[in-house]
Amino acid sequence: MCHYNPDAMDSRGGRAATCPQKQNEGEAMDLGLEGQVALVTGAATGLGYTYAEALVREGVNVLLTDLDGDGAFSAAAELSKEGKGR
């Protein structure tokens, strides 16, 4: 979370907030969700699949749904190989 710092200045000379160091792209995050359950809609492709993939890597048990039922089953089969979740 960022905090307002009245003494900090941004590159344009305006006031700035101070934020913790950003995480490197591709670096694993521990969201503290291992063992939790998530329902992801639209999970056969696109953002839904990407969200489901990230949750599975965190150890979340993910239920995938999609209007494309075969696509959801295919995504579930692929993701079950990926992570600690189910």
N, C-alpha and C positions, 0 to 999 in steps of 0.2 A: 504494500500500500504506500502511496506517495503522501508526503506531508508538506504543507506550506512552510517555507522558510523565508522570512522577510529579508534575510541577508544574502540569499542566493540570487544570482543574476543569470539569465539565459544568454545565448550567443548574440542576441539583438539588444542586450542591455536592459531587458525587462525583468520583472521579478520571476522567480522560478520555484518549482517544487523540488524537493529532494526525494529521490526514489531509491529503494534498494537496488543493488546491481542486477541487471537483467540476466536472465538465464540464457546460456548459449543455445542456439538453435540445434535441435536434434538431441539435446541433453535430456535424459529422463527426469520427469518430475514426480515427486512423491506427493500425491494429493490426499493420502490417508484414506483411500476408498477401498483398499483390499478387502475382499469378502462381502462387500455391499452388492446390491442388486440394482441394475439400471434397465429401463425400457427405452430403446432407441427406435423411433419411427423413421421410415424412409431410409432404412439401413442397407438396402441392396446396393446402392451406388452413392457417389457424391459425398456431401457433407455428413449424411447419416452414417455411411460406412466409415468415414474418417473418425467421427466421434466414437463409434463403436470400437474401432481399432485401438484408439487411445485408451478407452476404458478397459478393454481386455488386457492391454499391456500393464495397466495399473492393478490388475488382479480382480477386477469387478466381474461379477456374473451378469452377463448382458443378454437380454431378450430382444431379438431383432424382429421388427415387423416392417412390412412394405406391401404396397399394392401388387407388386410383382412377387408373388409367393415363391416361385422357383428361384428368383434372384436372392430372396432372403435366405432360403435354405442353402444356396451356394455360398453366400457371404458368411453364414454361420459355420459352414464346413471349413472355409478358408481361415476364419478368425480363430476357430478352435485349435488350430495348429500353432497360432502365434504366441499366445501369452499364458498367464497364470489363471485367467478367468475361465468361465465355462460359457 
